[in-house]
Amino acid sequence: MKSKEFMGKDVFALDEKIGEVKELGIDPESWIITHLEIELEKDIAESVLGARKGGVRNMLAISALKEGVARWTDNGLHLKVSKDQLHMYLRPVVEA
């Protein structure tokens, strides 16, 4: 899969859309993908993070993508975690 195929893909938690992939987070020393930057849906940002605005981006840890926890389909990334479990995989985006 090419990196551009990740961009703009929807992300689902137990078949509920939670956001869209916007960027890949890469460790510049090891060249390993460490996170997917996700723009969260407004209601998800509010219920999971307490944010009261849309356009909130968070970094989804690659550990959320391990086999058996996630799968890619034609319509996006499907995580086998509930909204209540998302906080374990999300981290705020830190701008350099």
N, CA, C and O atoms as a GROMACS GRO file, in nm:
protein
  384
    1MET      N    1   0.085  -0.118   0.000
    1MET     CA    2   0.000   0.000   0.000
    1MET      C    3   0.089   0.123   0.000
    1MET      O    4   0.187   0.129   0.075
    2LYS      N    5   0.058   0.220  -0.081
    2LYS     CA    6   0.134   0.345  -0.088
    2LYS      C    7   0.080   0.443   0.016
    2LYS      O    8  -0.037   0.439   0.052
    3SER      N    9   0.169   0.531   0.063
    3SER     CA   10   0.130   0.625   0.169
    3SER      C   11   0.012   0.713   0.128
    3SER      O   12  -0.074   0.743   0.211
    4LYS      N   13   0.006   0.753   0.002
    4LYS     CA   14  -0.105   0.839  -0.040
    4LYS      C   15  -0.239   0.768  -0.033
    4LYS      O   16  -0.344   0.832  -0.031
    5GLU      N   17  -0.237   0.634  -0.029
    5GLU     CA   18  -0.361   0.560  -0.017
    5GLU      C   19  -0.419   0.566   0.124
    5GLU      O   20  -0.537   0.537   0.144
    6PHE      N   21  -0.338   0.604   0.223
    6PHE     CA   22  -0.384   0.620   0.361
    6PHE      C   23  -0.460   0.753   0.378
    6PHE      O   24  -0.558   0.759   0.452
    7MET      N   25  -0.412   0.857   0.310
    7MET     CA   26  -0.465   0.991   0.330
    7MET      C   27  -0.612   1.001   0.289
    7MET      O   28  -0.652   0.955   0.182
    8GLY      N   29  -0.688   1.062   0.376
    8GLY     CA   30  -0.829   1.084   0.349
    8GLY      C   31  -0.918   0.965   0.376
    8GLY      O   32  -1.039   0.973   0.359
    9LYS      N   33  -0.859   0.853   0.420
    9LYS     CA   34  -0.940   0.735   0.452
    9LYS      C   35  -1.014   0.757   0.584
    9LYS      O   36  -0.960   0.814   0.678
   10ASP      N   37  -1.137   0.711   0.587
   10ASP     CA   38  -1.216   0.718   0.710
   10ASP      C   39  -1.162   0.618   0.812
   10ASP      O   40  -1.107   0.514   0.775
   11VAL      N   41  -1.179   0.652   0.939
   11VAL     CA   42  -1.139   0.564   1.049
   11VAL      C   43  -1.265   0.533   1.131
   11VAL      O   44  -1.342   0.623   1.165
   12PHE      N   45  -1.284   0.406   1.161
   12PHE     CA   46  -1.402   0.360   1.233
   12PHE      C   47  -1.362   0.289   1.362
   12PHE      O   48  -1.260   0.220   1.366
   13ALA      N   49  -1.441   0.306   1.466
   13ALA     CA   50  -1.427   0.229   1.590
   13ALA      C   51  -1.556   0.149   1.603
   13ALA      O   52  -1.664   0.206   1.622
   14LEU      N   53  -1.544   0.019   1.593
   14LEU     CA   54  -1.661  -0.070   1.594
   14LEU      C   55  -1.769  -0.020   1.498
   14LEU      O   56  -1.886  -0.008   1.534
   15ASP      N   57  -1.728   0.010   1.376
   15ASP     CA   58  -1.815   0.051   1.265
   15ASP      C   59  -1.878   0.189   1.280
   15ASP      O   60  -1.964   0.226   1.200
   16GLU      N   61  -1.837   0.267   1.381
   16GLU     CA   62  -1.881   0.407   1.392
   16GLU      C   63  -1.766   0.496   1.344
   16GLU      O   64  -1.654   0.484   1.394
   17LYS      N   65  -1.794   0.584   1.249
   17LYS     CA   66  -1.689   0.672   1.197
   17LYS      C   67  -1.641   0.765   1.308
   17LYS      O   68  -1.721   0.833   1.372
   18ILE      N   69  -1.509   0.766   1.330
   18ILE     CA   70  -1.453   0.854   1.432
   18ILE      C   71  -1.367   0.965   1.371
   18ILE      O   72  -1.337   1.063   1.440
   19GLY      N   73  -1.328   0.952   1.245
   19GLY     CA   74  -1.247   1.056   1.184
   19GLY      C   75  -1.191   1.014   1.050
   19GLY      O   76  -1.239   0.922   0.984
   20GLU      N   77  -1.083   1.087   1.013
   20GLU     CA   78  -1.021   1.068   0.882
   20GLU      C   79  -0.870   1.081   0.895
   20GLU      O   80  -0.820   1.168   0.966
   21VAL      N   81  -0.796   0.995   0.825
   21VAL     CA   82  -0.650   1.001   0.827
   21VAL      C   83  -0.604   1.125   0.752
   21VAL      O   84  -0.643   1.148   0.638
   22LYS      N   85  -0.519   1.206   0.817
   22LYS     CA   86  -0.467   1.328   0.756
   22LYS      C   87  -0.317   1.321   0.728
   22LYS      O   88  -0.270   1.377   0.629
   23GLU      N   89  -0.241   1.254   0.814
   23GLU     CA   90  -0.095   1.249   0.800
   23GLU      C   91  -0.042   1.118   0.857
   23GLU      O   92  -0.112   1.048   0.931
   24LEU      N   93   0.082   1.086   0.822
   24LEU     CA   94   0.155   0.976   0.884
   24LEU      C   95   0.259   1.035   0.976
   24LEU      O   96   0.326   1.132   0.939
   25GLY      N   97   0.275   0.980   1.095
   25GLY     CA   98   0.382   1.020   1.187
   25GLY      C   99   0.497   0.923   1.172
   25GLY      O  100   0.480   0.802   1.191
   26ILE      N  101   0.616   0.973   1.139
   26ILE     CA  102   0.732   0.889   1.113
   26ILE      C  103   0.847   0.930   1.204
   26ILE      O  104   0.878   1.048   1.217
   27ASP      N  105   0.911   0.831   1.267
   27ASP     CA  106   1.030   0.855   1.347
   27ASP      C  107   1.144   0.884   1.248
   27ASP      O  108   1.179   0.797   1.168
   28PRO      N  109   1.203   1.005   1.253
   28PRO     CA  110   1.305   1.042   1.155
   28PRO      C  111   1.436   0.964   1.168
   28PRO      O  112   1.515   0.962   1.074
   29GLU      N  113   1.460   0.902   1.281
   29GLU     CA  114   1.584   0.826   1.297
   29GLU      C  115   1.570   0.682   1.249
   29GLU      O  116   1.661   0.628   1.186
   30SER      N  117   1.457   0.620   1.278
   30SER     CA  118   1.439   0.479   1.240
   30SER      C  119   1.360   0.463   1.111
   30SER      O  120   1.358   0.354   1.053
   31TRP      N  121   1.294   0.569   1.065
   31TRP     CA  122   1.209   0.567   0.946
   31TRP      C  123   1.091   0.471   0.962
   31TRP      O  124   1.045   0.412   0.864
   32ILE      N  125   1.044   0.456   1.084
   32ILE     CA  126   0.930   0.370   1.113
   32ILE      C  127   0.809   0.458   1.138
   32ILE      O  128   0.817   0.560   1.206
   33ILE      N  129   0.696   0.418   1.081
   33ILE     CA  130   0.570   0.489   1.106
   33ILE      C  131   0.530   0.464   1.251
   33ILE      O  132   0.519   0.349   1.293
   34THR      N  133   0.508   0.571   1.325
   34THR     CA  134   0.475   0.559   1.467
   34THR      C  135   0.329   0.592   1.497
   34THR      O  136   0.273   0.542   1.594
   35HIS      N  137   0.267   0.676   1.414
   35HIS     CA  138   0.130   0.721   1.438
   35HIS      C  139   0.062   0.752   1.306
   35HIS      O  140   0.126   0.776   1.204
   36LEU      N  141  -0.070   0.753   1.310
   36LEU     CA  142  -0.151   0.811   1.204
   36LEU      C  143  -0.218   0.933   1.264
   36LEU      O  144  -0.280   0.925   1.370
   37GLU      N  145  -0.205   1.047   1.198
   37GLU     CA  146  -0.274   1.167   1.246
   37GLU      C  147  -0.417   1.162   1.197
   37GLU      O  148  -0.443   1.153   1.077
   38ILE      N  149  -0.510   1.168   1.291
   38ILE     CA  150  -0.653   1.154   1.262
   38ILE      C  151  -0.724   1.285   1.295
   38ILE      O  152  -0.707   1.339   1.404
   39GLU      N  153  -0.804   1.335   1.200
   39GLU     CA  154  -0.893   1.447   1.232
   39GLU      C  155  -1.023   1.385   1.280
   39GLU      O  156  -1.093   1.318   1.204
   40LEU      N  157  -1.054   1.409   1.406
   40LEU     CA  158  -1.169   1.346   1.470
   40LEU      C  159  -1.299   1.416   1.434
   40LEU      O  160  -1.304   1.537   1.415
   41GLU      N  161  -1.405   1.337   1.426
   41GLU     CA  162  -1.539   1.392   1.411
   41GLU      C  163  -1.569   1.474   1.536
   41GLU      O  164  -1.520   1.443   1.644
   42LYS      N  165  -1.649   1.581   1.521
   42LYS     CA  166  -1.676   1.671   1.633
   42LYS      C  167  -1.735   1.597   1.754
   42LYS      O  168  -1.691   1.619   1.867
   43ASP      N  169  -1.833   1.509   1.732
   43ASP     CA  170  -1.895   1.439   1.845
   43ASP      C  171  -1.798   1.343   1.912
   43ASP      O  172  -1.806   1.322   2.033
   44ILE      N  173  -1.707   1.286   1.836
   44ILE     CA  174  -1.606   1.195   1.893
   44ILE      C  175  -1.506   1.275   1.975
   44ILE      O  176  -1.469   1.235   2.085
   45ALA      N  177  -1.462   1.388   1.920
   45ALA     CA  178  -1.367   1.474   1.993
   45ALA      C  179  -1.428   1.518   2.126
   45ALA      O  180  -1.358   1.526   2.227
   46GLU      N  181  -1.557   1.546   2.125
   46GLU     CA  182  -1.624   1.588   2.249
   46GLU      C  183  -1.639   1.472   2.348
   46GLU      O  184  -1.608   1.487   2.466
   47SER      N  185  -1.687   1.358   2.300
   47SER     CA  186  -1.714   1.248   2.393
   47SER      C  187  -1.586   1.180   2.444
   47SER      O  188  -1.581   1.138   2.559
   48VAL      N  189  -1.483   1.170   2.360
   48VAL     CA  190  -1.360   1.102   2.400
   48VAL      C  191  -1.262   1.196   2.468
   48VAL      O  192  -1.196   1.159   2.565
   49LEU      N  193  -1.250   1.320   2.415
   49LEU     CA  194  -1.147   1.412   2.464
   49LEU      C  195  -1.203   1.532   2.541
   49LEU      O  196  -1.127   1.605   2.605
   50GLY      N  197  -1.334   1.552   2.536
   50GLY     CA  198  -1.392   1.668   2.603
   50GLY      C  199  -1.377   1.796   2.523
   50GLY      O  200  -1.407   1.904   2.574
   51ALA      N  201  -1.332   1.787   2.397
   51ALA     CA  202  -1.315   1.905   2.311
   51ALA      C  203  -1.452   1.951   2.263
   51ALA      O  204  -1.539   1.869   2.234
   52ARG      N  205  -1.471   2.081   2.255
   52ARG     CA  206  -1.600   2.134   2.216
   52ARG      C  207  -1.597   2.200   2.079
   52ARG      O  208  -1.675   2.291   2.051
   53LYS      N  209  -1.505   2.154   1.993
   53LYS     CA  210  -1.497   2.212   1.859
   53LYS      C  211  -1.463   2.102   1.759
   53LYS      O  212  -1.416   1.995   1.796
   54GLY      N  213  -1.489   2.130   1.634
   54GLY     CA  214  -1.454   2.035   1.527
   54GLY      C  215  -1.311   2.056   1.482
   54GLY      O  216  -1.245   2.151   1.523
   55GLY      N  217  -1.264   1.967   1.397
   55GLY     CA  218  -1.129   1.979   1.341
   55GLY      C  219  -1.017   1.941   1.436
   55GLY      O  220  -0.901   1.974   1.411
   56VAL      N  221  -1.050   1.872   1.546
   56VAL     CA  222  -0.948   1.830   1.642
   56VAL      C  223  -0.870   1.714   1.583
   56VAL      O  224  -0.928   1.615   1.537
   57ARG      N  225  -0.737   1.727   1.584
   57ARG     CA  226  -0.651   1.619   1.535
   57ARG      C  227  -0.577   1.554   1.651
   57ARG      O  228  -0.534   1.620   1.745
   58ASN      N  229  -0.564   1.423   1.641
   58ASN     CA  230  -0.490   1.346   1.739
   58ASN      C  231  -0.409   1.241   1.665
   58ASN      O  232  -0.439   1.206   1.552
   59MET      N  233  -0.306   1.193   1.733
   59MET     CA  234  -0.220   1.090   1.676
   59MET      C  235  -0.268   0.954   1.726
   59MET      O  236  -0.274   0.931   1.846
   60LEU      N  237  -0.302   0.867   1.634
   60LEU     CA  238  -0.344   0.732   1.667
   60LEU      C  239  -0.220   0.642   1.666
   60LEU      O  240  -0.156   0.627   1.562
   61ALA      N  241  -0.188   0.584   1.780
   61ALA     CA  242  -0.069   0.501   1.792
   61ALA      C  243  -0.078   0.379   1.701
   61ALA      O  244  -0.185   0.321   1.684
   62ILE      N  245   0.034   0.343   1.644
   62ILE     CA  246   0.041   0.227   1.556
   62ILE      C  247   0.000   0.100   1.630
   62ILE      O  248  -0.045   0.005   1.567
   63SER      N  249   0.016   0.097   1.761
   63SER     CA  250  -0.026  -0.021   1.836
   63SER      C  251  -0.175  -0.051   1.818
   63SER      O  252  -0.218  -0.164   1.838
   64ALA      N  253  -0.252   0.050   1.780
   64ALA     CA  254  -0.395   0.029   1.754
   64ALA      C  255  -0.417  -0.047   1.623
   64ALA      O  256  -0.528  -0.093   1.596
   65LEU      N  257  -0.312  -0.059   1.543
   65LEU     CA  258  -0.325  -0.121   1.412
   65LEU      C  259  -0.273  -0.263   1.406
   65LEU      O  260  -0.268  -0.323   1.298
   66LYS      N  261  -0.235  -0.318   1.520
   66LYS     CA  262  -0.181  -0.454   1.518
   66LYS      C  263  -0.287  -0.554   1.470
   66LYS      O  264  -0.407  -0.528   1.478
   67GLU      N  265  -0.239  -0.666   1.419
   67GLU     CA  266  -0.327  -0.767   1.364
   67GLU      C  267  -0.430  -0.811   1.469
   67GLU      O  268  -0.397  -0.832   1.586
   68GLY      N  269  -0.551  -0.823   1.425
   68GLY     CA  270  -0.658  -0.862   1.516
   68GLY      C  271  -0.729  -0.745   1.581
   68GLY      O  272  -0.838  -0.761   1.635
   69VAL      N  273  -0.668  -0.626   1.576
   69VAL     CA  274  -0.728  -0.507   1.635
   69VAL      C  275  -0.780  -0.413   1.527
   69VAL      O  276  -0.871  -0.334   1.552
   70ALA      N  277  -0.723  -0.420   1.407
   70ALA     CA  278  -0.763  -0.330   1.299
   70ALA      C  279  -0.756  -0.401   1.165
   70ALA      O  280  -0.684  -0.500   1.148
   71ARG      N  281  -0.834  -0.349   1.070
   71ARG     CA  282  -0.825  -0.401   0.934
   71ARG      C  283  -0.857  -0.288   0.836
   71ARG      O  284  -0.940  -0.201   0.865
   72TRP      N  285  -0.792  -0.292   0.721
   72TRP     CA  286  -0.818  -0.196   0.614
   72TRP      C  287  -0.920  -0.254   0.519
   72TRP      O  288  -0.913  -0.373   0.485
   73THR      N  289  -1.014  -0.173   0.475
   73THR     CA  290  -1.109  -0.211   0.372
   73THR      C  291  -1.110  -0.100   0.268
   73THR      O  292  -1.039  -0.001   0.283
   74ASP      N  293  -1.191  -0.117   0.165
   74ASP     CA  294  -1.201  -0.014   0.062
   74ASP      C  295  -1.253   0.119   0.117
   74ASP      O  296  -1.221   0.224   0.062
   75ASN      N  297  -1.332   0.115   0.224
   75ASN     CA  298  -1.387   0.241   0.277
   75ASN      C  299  -1.310   0.296   0.396
   75ASN      O  300  -1.349   0.399   0.451
   76GLY      N  301  -1.200   0.231   0.438
   76GLY     CA  302  -1.119   0.291   0.544
   76GLY      C  303  -1.062   0.191   0.643
   76GLY      O  304  -1.056   0.070   0.618
   77LEU      N  305  -1.019   0.246   0.755
   77LEU     CA  306  -0.955   0.171   0.862
   77LEU      C  307  -1.059   0.139   0.969
   77LEU      O  308  -1.124   0.229   1.022
   78HIS      N  309  -1.074   0.012   0.999
   78HIS     CA  310  -1.170  -0.033   1.099
   78HIS      C  311  -1.096  -0.084   1.221
   78HIS      O  312  -1.027  -0.186   1.215
   79LEU      N  313  -1.112  -0.013   1.333
   79LEU     CA  314  -1.050  -0.053   1.460
   79LEU      C  315  -1.149  -0.138   1.538
   79LEU      O  316  -1.269  -0.109   1.541
   80LYS      N  317  -1.100  -0.241   1.599
   80LYS     CA  318  -1.186  -0.327   1.680
   80LYS      C  319  -1.178  -0.284   1.826
   80LYS      O  320  -1.159  -0.366   1.916
   81VAL      N  321  -1.192  -0.154   1.847
   81VAL     CA  322  -1.196  -0.098   1.981
   81VAL      C  323  -1.320  -0.008   1.990
   81VAL      O  324  -1.366   0.046   1.889
   82SER      N  325  -1.372   0.008   2.110
   82SER     CA  326  -1.487   0.095   2.129
   82SER      C  327  -1.440   0.240   2.146
   82SER      O  328  -1.322   0.266   2.167
   83LYS      N  329  -1.534   0.332   2.138
   83LYS     CA  330  -1.501   0.473   2.163
   83LYS      C  331  -1.441   0.490   2.301
   83LYS      O  332  -1.351   0.572   2.320
   84ASP      N  333  -1.490   0.413   2.397
   84ASP     CA  334  -1.441   0.424   2.534
   84ASP      C  335  -1.296   0.381   2.548
   84ASP      O  336  -1.228   0.422   2.642
   85GLN      N  337  -1.246   0.301   2.454
   85GLN     CA  338  -1.107   0.255   2.457
   85GLN      C  339  -1.013   0.343   2.376
   85GLN      O  340  -0.891   0.326   2.383
   86LEU      N  341  -1.067   0.437   2.300
   86LEU     CA  342  -0.984   0.520   2.211
   86LEU      C  343  -0.877   0.599   2.285
   86LEU      O  344  -0.767   0.619   2.233
   87HIS      N  345  -0.907   0.645   2.406
   87HIS     CA  346  -0.811   0.727   2.480
   87HIS      C  347  -0.678   0.654   2.500
   87HIS      O  348  -0.575   0.719   2.519
   88MET      N  349  -0.678   0.520   2.496
   88MET     CA  350  -0.554   0.444   2.512
   88MET      C  351  -0.462   0.458   2.391
   88MET      O  352  -0.341   0.436   2.402
   89TYR      N  353  -0.518   0.494   2.277
   89TYR     CA  354  -0.442   0.498   2.152
   89TYR      C  355  -0.420   0.640   2.097
   89TYR      O  356  -0.341   0.659   2.005
   90LEU      N  357  -0.489   0.738   2.152
   90LEU     CA  358  -0.481   0.875   2.101
   90LEU      C  359  -0.386   0.960   2.184
   90LEU      O  360  -0.382   0.949   2.307
   91ARG      N  361  -0.311   1.045   2.116
   91ARG     CA  362  -0.223   1.142   2.180
   91ARG      C  363  -0.238   1.275   2.104
   91ARG      O  364  -0.253   1.275   1.982
   92PRO      N  365  -0.233   1.388   2.176
   92PRO     CA  366  -0.244   1.518   2.106
   92PRO      C  367  -0.131   1.536   2.005
   92PRO      O  368  -0.019   1.488   2.023
   93VAL      N  369  -0.163   1.606   1.898
   93VAL     CA  370  -0.064   1.641   1.798
   93VAL      C  371   0.024   1.753   1.854
   93VAL      O  372  -0.028   1.854   1.902
   94VAL      N  373   0.154   1.737   1.847
   94VAL     CA  374   0.249   1.838   1.895
   94VAL      C  375   0.312   1.903   1.772
   94VAL      O  376   0.381   1.837   1.694
   95GLU      N  377   0.287   2.031   1.757
   95GLU     CA  378   0.346   2.105   1.643
   95GLU      C  379   0.488   2.145   1.676
   95GLU      O  380   0.518   2.190   1.787
   96ALA      N  381   0.577   2.129   1.579
   96ALA     CA  382   0.718   2.165   1.600
   96ALA      C  383   0.742   2.312   1.574
   96ALA      O  384   0.854   2.359   1.587
   0.00000   0.00000   0.00000
